[in-house]
């Protein structure tokens, strides 16, 4: 099955909103064995959207559109879909009732325009919206399938996972299963090089590397008559990739790096405090995204200036003057002192130059030191990172957390 992904909204063309929906849909469809041939962005214009839909169905079996299902005048997607298939627009009573209940539960009056959310092309399959007002729509005719999804990612993503994915699996008669390996410390080109023979020979399962900021994901997808059979196909390939890329693989079961660290701290009955400079609180933010982290993550400080390093952490001014704030010596002192002042068994610290200014020939932008105080010993690591200021902060955060992970795993 071939598909085209279409995003509707003039705000996308103007760059006011980043189109994350298309990336999400592409990855999900790949995992379901659907080949995406093209992605298109169309403004809120009836004629242009109708032309784009006509052009898309010349080569695609299926078109998935996100956006334009709401109650305002520029929400034209359902009207265009009805015109393309020669169908009338009708009120879907079940959806209308859900909208009434949704507004009533919030103690709000029902605006007159809300009814437009429940207007759909006749003889269409309705996809329930559990996170918003506008339902999704599926139209099938003449071997073509059109799927309409709401634009907000918080509505579109769960609707796809809960309703569209099962619908597509039933159409294919096959079950698809995926496993994603999350890799840190290697770039996408390195990963592809180390797996090049496997990628060249891939059939079922398939191998798809994805570059992220700070890590690389490798998605393995297999199709079979049952989920168990699909996972059985994945297993030997998963083991082979582990053999080649360990210890750079930090997860193959969907867990995030912060959750893995928190779970390891709990398991080993350890406590953690963090002192950040160049990462500016990102490590703390990642850790507190994990529910229940307060059992092991006790304190975090952002000692960005030299004065803060001295006042809060007791870093000797002579140490900073001798080695510089961005140095292995200062990273080590930050990690040790935050642990001791917070009363934790582990201290984690970062100091570096995130840029775009502040670098020198000896200490360029992207230079980062990570310090860890653990089991009474202090260790440091030096990294030379590339990218924008924000990308360097993300990479430094991930590397610091992964360094802690590897220490906890022994």
Secondary structure, DSSP 8 states (H G I E B T S, - for coil): -EEEEEEE-HHHHTTSS--HHHHHHHHHHHHTT-EEEEEEEE-S-HHHHHHHHHHHTTT-SEEEEES--SSSTT--HHHHHHHHHT--EEE-HHHHHHHHHHHHHTT----GGGGGGGEEETT-EEE--SSSSS-EEEEEETTEEEEEE-SSHHHHHHHIIIIIHHHHHHHHT-EEEEEEEEE-SS-HHHHHHHTHHHHHT-SSSEEEEEE-SS-EEEEEEEEESSHHHHHHHHHHHHHHHHHHHTTSEEESSS--HHHHHHHHHHHTT--EEEEESTTTTHHHHHHHTSTTGGGTEEEEEE--SHHHHHHHH---HHHHHHH-SSSHHHHHHHHHHHHHHHT-SEEEEEEE--SSS---SSS-TTEEEEEEEETTEEEEEEEE--S-HHHHHHHHHHHHHHHHHHHHH-
